[in-house]
Amino acid sequence: MNSFITFFENLREEFDQVGAYKEIKYPKSKIDWGEGYGVYTLWKQEIKTDNLLYVGLTGKYVRDPRGEIKLNNGSFKQRAGRWTPYRFCDSRKDPADYKYTFRYGPKHSNVNRQGKAKYDMDAYATTIPYDEMIIATFDLTNKSDYTPALLEALILTRFLSEKGDLPPANNEL
């Protein structure tokens, strides 16, 4: 079996060939996610196996009240509003020390308690400055051979099979 990073590089090439791969390198301020939905990966400093922080998805297929399958309104841009199990800190309410950071390892397991504490200095166990991160996105807007759930599961499964663990900000597969 190929290594995780070889798998990731092949996936990157597949998506890049159709204009569906984007890297946001070392952002200095609020992240410009762009349009679309799919899967995103967060890396500390460079794209290599030991630096993968998180794999997440945006968008999922749901059955509407009429019984039709529709894509919900999840998008890359909506990642900014989340506070558990991680948070992108670019709100004017964030303390200066944590502005433009990615934080994970929430202090509270209860979502409501974490939501109230999200701006606290001790709200998360780990903090990574944006300018030390690379965000790689796989946009599925015009690519129907994957769903967000499938692509996220493939990436996490390959990582798990090599490392025997999930990336540190992922809590489940």
GIGIFEN-V786423 format. One record per helix or strand. SS is the DSSP state (h for helix, s for strand). FROM is the first residue (numbers start at 0). TO is the last residue. Records with the same first field share a line. If there is no record, write none. Layout:
SS = FROM-TO, FROM-TO
//
This chain:
h = 3-15, 48-50, 75-80, 95-97, 110-116, 129-131, 147-162
s = 20-24, 37-43, 51-57, 60-62, 68-70, 85-88, 100-105, 123-128, 132-138
//
